[in-house]
């Protein structure tokens, strides 16, 4: 008997920022999601936790900016759920605190869809804590209230004036009117703090009184921000040094760096940069896809026992090879008769996920050093049969030629393809056009080539090169640097160790 698919919608609080501020339950749901519909303020790194085949939809919902209408979001949730999908509706902070969850739940209930709400860390609680401001204190704050600064005329200001501590969300765009309302019932010298981007390395905190706080603020937008009003703000001077993030010692503090990697694969490098204080802007320049045919790789897997070595030079090659191995009904045990050589620490880490420890890893982390590593360890290459799964469009030709020079029989077989994305990420393009970047990081020659291709679609090369004239060009190694010189005319810093860690370190040193 046919049993219809049963989907479920999880309304999940994304917290205040990165993965470290997610609940374990929220992280697990994102990792298993088939569809994610997220708000604009949700950290894009969280979307990278989802499976590669997960549909990611950014629905907006940020004040003053274009977004998907609430009725459309409701309909999407219902439709995906009725298709039997596991849907994560990802909301900044906590879903119950100004999260507009009730309209979505009502729509789901009307359609008999299953749903569940997962708590998140609200900025109403986190921002004061990270700024060194306790919300309650025996003498000065016996209670606090959380409110919105959107529609001031709907709030009971006489009652609000009696509450010792106020936490106001979404209030900076209406700050003058808000301060005027507060001064109707509170003393003009009441302490106030404004915390912008709480929990991020670029968190900012301004303090003052109801009368002078505006004069202490910079020009331009201050959102997203949390406003705290009350005597507890005065504790910040005592507590901030231990509560907030130490921004002074971060080598990339305030730097904006463009990360050019494959969609879904940039999070590790982004984390490296943000941990050093940078703001990372992701611009996918690689679109990973299956090869035009699996026939050659499937045939090689069928005769795996005839090979002496398996050579893997990228994480994509590892995942693609083991994916086809699984399709053939096999697992890592099928490699019992082979030795495995890998290039790069990241490749070895991905290989470890499949329970395999490589037999050979060149210390220089580049493919060109692999043959030297074979010779240094006295491995005989003559008549040794080697399976080399690689990108379909070719690559590592020097490696193949060197192995063949020493008598190896190399089957270089397409395992995946890395093409150029169809369009440039709009946030990345805006950062490039506005010349607000400090560095652009390239982790392979292809990322350089596709970066240029994407910008060639937007403007003449002379024009877009002027946009990045003062931006540092950072390369992961010699081959990537060669392509940078060919297409961009320069390299400003190159990693000494040809890894993502080495690239991050090189960028940091370039700003000393």
C-alpha positions in Angstrom: 0.0 0.0 0.0 1.3 3.4 -0.9 2.3 5.5 2.1 2.5 9.3 1.4 5.6 11.2 2.4 5.4 13.1 5.6 7.4 16.3 5.9 8.0 18.5 8.9 8.9 22.1 9.5 11.4 23.0 12.2 11.3 26.7 13.2 14.8 27.1 14.4 16.5 29.9 16.4 19.9 30.6 14.7 21.2 32.6 17.7 23.3 35.7 17.3 26.0 34.6 14.8 28.3 31.7 14.0 28.1 28.0 14.7 29.4 28.5 18.3 26.2 30.2 19.2 23.9 27.5 17.9 22.2 25.0 20.2 23.2 21.4 19.5 19.7 20.6 18.5 19.6 23.5 16.0 23.0 22.4 14.5 21.8 18.8 14.1 18.6 19.9 12.3 20.5 22.2 9.9 23.0 19.3 9.1 20.0 17.1 8.1 17.8 19.7 6.3 16.5 19.2 2.8 15.3 22.8 2.6 16.4 25.9 4.6 14.5 29.1 4.5 16.5 31.7 6.4 16.1 35.3 7.4 18.6 38.0 6.1 20.4 38.4 9.5 21.2 34.7 9.8 24.9 34.1 9.5 25.6 32.6 6.0 28.1 30.3 7.5 25.3 28.3 9.1 23.9 27.5 5.7 27.2 25.7 4.9 26.4 23.1 7.6 23.6 21.8 5.4 24.0 18.9 3.0 25.2 19.9 -0.5 21.8 18.9 -2.0 19.9 21.1 0.4 17.8 23.9 -1.1 18.8 27.2 0.5 16.4 30.2 0.3 17.2 33.6 1.9 13.8 35.2 2.5 15.0 38.5 3.8 12.9 39.9 6.7 15.3 42.7 7.6 13.9 46.1 8.4 14.0 48.6 5.5 15.1 46.1 2.9 13.4 44.2 0.2 12.3 40.7 1.4 9.9 37.9 0.6 6.4 38.7 1.8 5.2 36.8 4.9 2.4 35.2 3.0 4.8 33.8 0.4 7.1 32.4 3.2 4.0 30.8 4.8 3.1 29.2 1.4 6.6 27.9 0.8 6.8 26.3 4.2 3.4 24.5 3.6 4.4 23.4 0.0 7.8 22.0 0.9 6.3 20.2 4.0 3.5 18.6 1.9 6.2 17.4 -0.5 7.6 15.4 2.4 10.7 17.6 3.0 12.5 18.2 6.2 12.3 22.0 6.3 14.3 24.3 8.6 12.9 27.8 8.9 16.0 29.6 10.3 15.4 32.8 12.2 17.9 35.1 13.8 18.0 34.9 17.6 15.0 33.1 19.1 11.8 32.4 17.1 9.5 33.6 19.9 11.1 37.0 20.4 9.9 39.3 17.6 10.4 36.4 15.2 7.1 36.4 13.4 6.6 32.8 14.0 2.9 32.7 14.7 1.7 33.5 11.2 3.9 30.6 9.9 2.6 28.2 12.5 -1.0 29.1 11.8 -0.4 28.4 8.1 1.2 25.1 8.9 -1.7 24.1 11.3 -4.3 25.0 8.7 -2.6 22.7 6.2 -2.2 19.9 8.8 1.6 20.1 8.6 3.8 18.9 11.4 6.0 21.6 13.0 8.3 22.2 15.9 10.0 25.3 17.4 13.6 25.1 18.5 14.9 27.8 20.9 17.8 30.1 20.0 20.0 32.5 21.9 18.4 35.9 21.6 20.4 39.1 21.2 18.2 40.6 23.9 20.1 38.3 26.4 23.4 37.9 24.6 24.2 41.5 23.7 24.1 42.8 27.3 26.1 39.8 28.5 28.8 40.2 25.7 29.0 43.9 26.5 29.6 43.3 30.2 26.1 44.5 31.3 24.1 42.4 33.8 20.4 42.6 33.2 19.5 42.1 36.8 21.3 43.1 40.0 20.0 43.1 43.6 20.2 46.8 44.2 19.7 48.5 40.8 17.6 46.1 38.7 15.1 43.7 40.2 13.6 43.0 36.7 13.9 43.9 33.0 11.7 44.1 30.0 12.3 43.4 26.3 10.6 45.6 23.8 10.7 46.7 20.1 11.5 50.2 18.9 9.3 49.9 15.8 5.9 51.3 16.8 6.5 53.6 19.7 2.9 54.8 20.0 1.6 51.3 20.8 3.8 51.0 24.0 2.6 51.9 27.5 5.3 54.5 28.3 4.1 55.3 31.8 4.4 51.7 32.9 7.7 51.2 31.0 9.2 54.2 32.9 8.8 52.1 36.2 10.9 49.2 34.9 14.5 49.5 36.0 16.1 47.9 33.0 14.9 48.0 29.4 16.2 46.0 26.4 15.1 47.4 23.1 15.5 45.6 19.8 15.2 47.2 16.4 15.4 50.7 17.8 18.3 52.5 16.2 16.5 53.6 13.1 14.0 55.4 15.3 16.5 56.5 18.0 15.5 60.2 18.3 11.9 59.4 18.9 12.7 56.5 21.2 15.0 58.8 23.4 12.2 61.4 23.6 9.7 58.8 24.8 12.1 57.5 27.4 12.8 60.9 28.8 9.1 61.5 29.4 9.4 59.0 32.3 13.1 58.6 33.1 15.8 60.9 34.2 17.8 62.6 31.4 21.0 61.2 32.9 19.8 57.6 32.8 22.6 55.4 31.5 22.2 53.8 28.0 24.3 51.4 25.9 24.0 50.5 22.2 25.6 47.2 21.2 26.0 46.6 17.5 26.7 43.2 15.9 26.9 41.4 19.3 29.0 38.3 19.3 31.0 39.1 16.2 34.6 40.2 16.1 33.5 43.6 14.9 31.1 44.1 17.8 30.8 47.8 18.8 29.5 49.3 22.1 28.6 52.9 22.7 27.6 54.2 26.2 26.2 57.5 27.5 23.0 59.0 28.8 19.6 59.6 27.3 20.7 63.1 26.5 24.2 62.6 25.1 24.2 59.2 23.5 23.4 60.5 20.0 26.4 62.7 20.0 28.7 59.7 20.6 27.4 57.7 17.7 29.1 57.5 14.3 27.3 58.6 11.1 25.4 56.0 9.1 23.6 52.8 10.0 24.0 51.4 13.5 21.8 48.3 13.0 21.6 45.5 13.8 21.9 46.7 17.4 20.5 46.2 20.9 19.8 49.1 23.2 20.1 48.7 27.0 18.6 51.4 29.3 19.2 51.5 33.0 21.7 51.8 35.8 23.1 48.4 35.1 24.9 49.9 32.1 27.3 51.4 34.6 28.7 48.0 35.4 30.2 47.7 31.9 33.3 49.6 32.9 33.9 47.0 35.6 32.9 43.8 33.6 33.6 44.5 29.9 37.2 43.4 29.9 36.2 39.8 30.8 32.8 39.6 29.1 33.4 40.9 25.6 35.6 39.8 22.8 39.2 41.0 22.9 39.4 42.9 19.6 42.7 44.6 20.2 44.9 41.5 19.7 43.3 40.2 16.5 45.7 40.6 13.6 43.0 41.0 10.9 40.7 43.2 13.0 38.6 45.4 10.7 39.9 43.9 7.5 37.4 42.8 4.8 38.6 39.8 2.8 37.0 38.2 -0.2 37.1 34.4 -0.1 37.0 32.7 -3.5 36.2 29.0 -3.1 33.5 26.6 -4.1 30.0 27.1 -2.7 29.7 25.1 0.5 33.4 24.7 0.9 34.4 28.2 2.0 33.4 27.9 5.7 36.7 26.4 7.0 38.7 29.3 5.5 36.1 31.8 6.5 36.4 30.6 10.1 40.1 30.9 10.0 39.9 34.6 8.9 37.0 35.6 11.2 38.9 34.0 14.2 41.6 36.6 13.5 39.2 39.5 13.4 38.4 39.7 9.7 35.1 40.1 8.0 35.0 37.4 5.3 32.8 37.9 2.2 32.3 34.7 0.3 32.3 34.8 -3.5 32.0 31.2 -4.9 34.2 30.9 -8.0 33.9 27.1 -8.4 30.8 25.1 -9.1 31.5 21.4 -8.3 29.5 19.0 -10.4 29.7 15.3 -11.5 31.8 14.5 -14.6 30.0 14.1 -18.0 30.3 10.3 -17.5 31.0 8.0 -14.6 31.9 5.1 -16.9 35.7 5.3 -16.7 35.8 5.7 -12.9 33.2 3.0 -12.4 35.3 0.7 -14.5 38.4 1.5 -12.6 36.6 0.8 -9.3 35.5 -2.5 -10.7 39.1 -3.5 -11.2 40.5 -1.7 -8.1 42.6 -4.7 -7.1 44.7 -4.3 -10.2 46.1 -0.9 -9.0 49.1 -0.4 -6.8 48.5 3.2 -5.8 45.5 5.6 -5.4 46.5 9.2 -5.8 44.2 11.9 -4.4 45.1 15.6 -4.7 41.9 17.4 -3.5 39.0 17.0 -1.1 36.6 16.9 -4.1 38.5 14.0 -5.5 38.2 12.1 -2.2 34.5 12.7 -1.9 33.8 11.9 -5.5 35.8 8.7 -5.5 34.3 7.3 -2.3 30.8 8.3 -3.5 31.2 6.1 -6.6 32.8 3.4 -4.4 29.6 3.4 -2.3 27.4 3.4 -5.5 29.2 0.2 -6.5 28.3 -1.4 -3.2 31.8 -1.1 -1.7 33.5 0.7 1.1 37.0 1.5 2.3 37.8 -2.1 2.6 38.0 -2.3 -1.1 41.3 -0.4 -0.9 43.0 -3.2 1.1 45.5 -4.0 -1.6 46.4 -0.3 -2.5 48.6 2.3 -1.1 47.2 5.8 -0.9 49.1 9.0 -1.7 47.5 12.4 -1.0 48.5 16.0 -1.5 47.6 18.5 1.2 46.6 18.4 4.9 42.9 19.1 4.0 42.9 16.1 1.6 44.2 13.9 4.3 41.6 15.2 6.8 38.8 14.4 4.4 40.3 11.0 3.7 40.3 10.3 7.4 36.5 10.6 7.4 36.4 7.4 5.4 38.7 5.6 7.8 41.9 5.8 5.6 45.3 7.0 6.7 47.4 7.9 3.7 50.7 6.1 3.1 52.4 9.1 1.5 51.9 12.9 2.0 54.5 15.3 0.6 55.7 17.8 3.1 55.3 20.7 0.7 51.6 20.1 0.2 51.8 20.6 -3.6 51.3 18.0 -6.3 54.6 18.7 -7.9 56.4 17.5 -4.7 54.6 14.1 -4.8 57.2 12.4 -7.1 60.0 13.7 -4.9 58.2 12.2 -1.9 58.0 8.8 -3.7 61.7 8.8 -4.4 62.7 10.1 -0.9 60.9 7.1 0.6 62.4 4.7 -1.8 59.1 3.7 -3.5 59.7 2.0 -6.9 57.5 3.6 -9.6 58.5 1.4 -12.5 55.5 -0.5 -13.8 53.4 0.6 -10.8 49.8 1.1 -11.8 48.2 4.3 -10.4 44.6 5.4 -10.2 44.4 9.2 -10.3 40.8 10.5 -9.9 40.9 14.2 -10.9 38.8 17.1 -12.3 37.4 16.4 -15.8 38.8 19.5 -17.3 42.3 18.3 -16.5 45.0 19.4 -14.2 48.1 18.2 -12.4 49.6 17.5 -15.9 53.1 17.9 -14.5 52.4 15.3 -11.9 51.2 12.8 -14.5 54.2 13.5 -16.7 56.7 13.1 -13.8 55.1 9.8 -12.7 55.2 8.5 -16.2 58.8 9.6 -16.6 59.8 7.3 -13.7 57.9 4.4 -15.3 54.5 4.5 -13.6 51.4 3.6 -15.4 48.9 6.4 -14.6 45.1 6.2 -15.2 44.0 9.9 -14.8 40.2 9.6 -14.8 37.5 12.2 -14.5 35.9 12.1 -11.0 34.2 15.5 -10.9 34.1 18.8 -12.7 34.7 22.3 -11.3 33.1 24.9 -13.6 32.5 28.6 -13.3 29.3 29.6 -11.5 26.5 31.2 -13.6 26.5 34.4 -11.7 28.5 36.5 -9.2 27.3 36.7 -5.6 25.6 40.1 -5.3 27.2 40.9 -1.9 30.6 40.1 -3.2 30.1 42.3 -6.3 28.9 45.2 -4.2 32.0 44.9 -2.0 34.2 44.9 -5.1 32.5 47.8 -6.8 32.4 49.9 -3.7 36.2 49.2 -3.3 35.6 48.2 0.4 37.9 45.1 0.3 41.3 44.9 1.9 42.3 41.5 0.4 41.2 38.8 -2.1 42.3 35.2 -1.2 42.9 32.7 -4.0 43.3 29.0 -3.1 43.8 27.6 -6.6 44.5 28.7 -10.2 40.9 28.0 -11.2 39.6 30.4 -8.6 41.6 33.1 -10.2 40.5 32.3 -13.7 36.8 32.1 -12.7 37.1 35.3 -10.6 38.1 37.0 -13.8 35.5 35.4 -15.9 32.7 36.4 -13.5 33.8 40.0 -13.4 34.3 40.1 -17.2 30.5 39.6 -17.4 29.9 42.6 -15.3 32.4 45.2 -16.7 35.3 45.6 -19.0 38.5 44.2 -17.5 40.2 47.6 -17.3 37.2 48.8 -15.2 37.0 46.0 -12.7 40.7 45.8 -12.3 40.6 49.5 -11.2 38.1 48.4 -8.5 40.7 46.1 -7.0 43.8 48.2 -7.6 44.4 48.9 -3.9 43.3 45.4 -2.7 46.0 42.9 -1.7 46.1 39.7 -3.9 46.8 36.7 -1.7 47.8 33.3 -3.2 48.0 29.9 -1.6 51.1 28.8 -3.6 53.4 29.1 -6.6 51.0 27.7 -9.2 48.2 30.0 -8.1 50.6 32.9 -8.0 51.6 32.2 -11.6 48.0 32.5 -12.6 47.6 35.7 -10.6 50.5 37.3 -12.4 49.1 36.2 -15.7 45.6 37.5 -15.2 45.8 40.1 -12.5 49.4 41.3 -12.9 50.6 40.9 -9.3 50.6 38.9 -6.1 51.0 40.8 -2.8 51.4 37.8 -0.5 52.0 34.1 -0.9 51.6 31.4 1.7 54.8 29.8 2.9 53.0 26.6 3.7 50.6 25.8 0.9 47.5 25.3 3.0 44.5 27.4 4.0 46.2 28.0 7.4 49.3 29.1 5.6 47.2 31.4 3.4 45.4 33.0 6.4 48.8 33.5 8.1 50.3 35.1 5.0 47.3 37.6 4.8 47.7 38.5 8.4 51.5 39.1 8.1 50.9 41.3 5.0 49.0 43.8 7.1 51.7 44.1 9.8 
